[in-house]
């Protein structure tokens, strides 16, 4: 080792290495060649799997897990000192609370001649209330970690509040301002009315909305449920700020209110918080009296022309049972088999087998005073008439014979096993029980529903379908030049309508 070191020193002394900067060869030296990418060697192919070695019969699906009983909560019912009905469900899994308040005297059925008045009033309630302006109110809600909305339906105006359990008190205080002390300023009225008119002006380009609107007009006739909840350009244009103030004073009050509270709060604390916020809420508003039931219209084909439309929006149906439907279990079961699920008869035939549509469904819509049943779909223009014929044939077949035992059992399981999904959140639970309260059904309805469904026989389902599905009206929004001749062959009297649902000469 020493000899090597001495030799190296001698060489360095006699032949020193010139500095790099003085070397003339550095500038002309060719750049190093970068190595090219190398291809990884593929791993050896794995040996084929012997599926039979697991001892599993792969030709048969695995058995279902044992049925788990669904045990929904039953609310605690109480009354505030001002008469408002309250339902409370304690749910302490998360520090959150959902509140739903329905005022049954303030729905669109109370509009009178000024269609859209209830909806416009509801939209204005949270545009500034109490000491806060239209900008300050949402800022305070955000600070509290809360969200609040107000909207009108046919039977009631509903306020939704979702908040943290820790801020329930101040969030309810803001809710009280909205329900008791809305500002209803002239500037806010002008702005919200202009927005509503702009939205209504766009409806002519919304075939799905038009189809629903015309269906209600035709089926309900002169009943309060016939007009659109949001009104029309002509009627909303006539509404003045004084009309909104008058409607609010006449239709908002605790006597017509139902409050549902769900979440991380005890019954005692919920009562105390509601009394502190809404205990002084007064008003003479009462639930309106029920009018005469709508008369069933003769079957017609209502058509709204959209030249060049690539698809037709189709609704077909008739009047149905109201919210107190005594055969609801049987109706819902057979409807689920017909068009209430992805695997239903209608969807399997029109979507999966024939490719006429992306989807088709049917449903019962039950309001307090009346209801409807309808099938709804968007169908390729070139197959509009064949799709309607097929749908009518499937409906007739379902109404004409009991569901086979296997289909009946499968449909029952589908509904019963899907029930827990509606109770996964505070908002879902609150909405479910608010619906029961508005419908006048017992608070044990969801607890008793699996047994009610299990008791439905194939014959009972067939009788319910036969009673609900006959003398159907058809609504089509589409290109008359392309589909008119085929639709005329259906044999129904054809009536033309405009986008607001008014019959044209």
Beta strands, then each sheet from edge to edge (+ up, - down):
strand 1: 76-79
strand 2: 85-90
strand 3: 96-103
strand 4: 147-152
strand 5: 157-164
strand 6: 257-263
strand 7: 301-305
strand 8: 311-320
strand 9: 357-366
strand 10: 371-380
strand 11: 473-478
strand 12: 494-496
sheet 1: 1+ 2- 6- 3+ 5- 4+
sheet 2: 9+ 10- 8+ 11- 7- 12-
end
